[in-house]
Amino acid sequence: MGEFELIARHFARAAPAGGAVVLGVGDDCALLQPTPGHQLAVSTDMLVEGRHFFAGAEPEALGHKALAVNLSDLAAMGARPLGFTLALALPAADEAWLAPFARGLFALADAHHCPLVGGDTTRGPLTLSLTVFGEVRPGRALRRDAARAGDDLWLSGRTGEARLALALRRGEPWARGELAAVQDRMDRPTPRLALGQALAATEGVRAALDVSDGLLGDLGHILQASGLGAAIDAEALPVAPALAALDAEHRLDCLLAGGDDYELLFTADPSAHAAVLAAGASAGVAVTRIGRLRSAPGWRVLDAQGHDLTIRARGFDHFAGA
């Protein structure tokens, strides 16, 4: 199977009628028409075999995740998806791999009305690079530099289950539980698009990002961009039942430093508390207040008595120790 047959068989689809796509797969460029008065939101992510996913990963789940992690970036900005491109390096044009990969990719794309509009294929080590395009009203994007001292710090869903899944797959001695209970949290994350758009429309919600490299590590991006610090209430962190069997130290490490969660971490004026809860309810996603931003730099994690806890892990860095 040649390159163009591969594209035609697995990735060429007609542009949906009435959407933002004027011209999709098959020309030198795609043409998108955003809604008048909106800004474009664009994000790119790369997934490399052996770095971001295990060799031999199930292709349908990989297709889902490859798009999900990109859509999560749009969610963090409060943007609505318009379309995406896919650059795919493959060791071989393997029909048995391509068919389920495309199935997982397009199932999520169709669910969020985000069509594939172009890309590229080549031979090489398995690498997936996607760029997503979205739109957001001017002044409504949830930027990292918009937080203010005194803002409440909120988290959607729960963190830590993907980190436990990774530990169980690796056979790390501290990990407890059944892989099946947490596997989808790592392999098939849910982009919080409806929540992100609801938050962007909520007065008093300011800064946001998605938790991909660990809650504390990603929180640091908001704190640095906004020139602030934060105090986190460890007792307020939502804990999945699958983490209950872990010792306290490793459970906290999963909650605060585990990656691949793709939940939203965001800040809001305390006066917006009820509106934030309503936004979560409208999107069908639990949201939890887990702390507050402060003017003093750096973050603190506090126990029920307000004492500082010692946290070993800080989040994932692709080049740490490189």
Sequence and secondary structure as in RCSB ss.txt:
>XXXX:A:sequence
MGEFELIARHFARAAPAGGAVVLGVGDDCALLQPTPGHQLAVSTDMLVEGRHFFAGAEPEALGHKALAVNLSDLA
AMGARPLGFTLALALPAADEAWLAPFARGLFALADAHHCPLVGGDTTRGPLTLSLTVFGEVRPGRALRRDAARAG
DDLWLSGRTGEARLALALRRGEPWARGELAAVQDRMDRPTPRLALGQALAATEGVRAALDVSDGLLGDLGHILQA
SGLGAAIDAEALPVAPALAALDAEHRLDCLLAGGDDYELLFTADPSAHAAVLAAGASAGVAVTRIGRLRSAPGWR
VLDAQGHDLTIRARGFDHFAGA
>XXXX:A:secstr
  HHHHHHHHT     TTSSEEE TTSSS EE   TT EEEEEEEEEEBTTTB TT  HHHHHHHHHHHHHHHHH
HHT EEEEEEEEEEESS  HHHHHHHHHHHHHHHHHTT  EEEEEEEESS EEEEEEEEEE TT S  GGG  TT
 EEEEES  SHHHHHHHHHHT TT  S HHHHHHHHHS    HHHHHHHHTSTTEEEEEEESS HHHHHHHHHHH
HT EEEEEGGGS   GGGTTS HHHHHHHHHH     EEEEEE GGGHHHHHHHHHHHT  EEEEEEEESSSEEE
EE TTS B         TTTT 
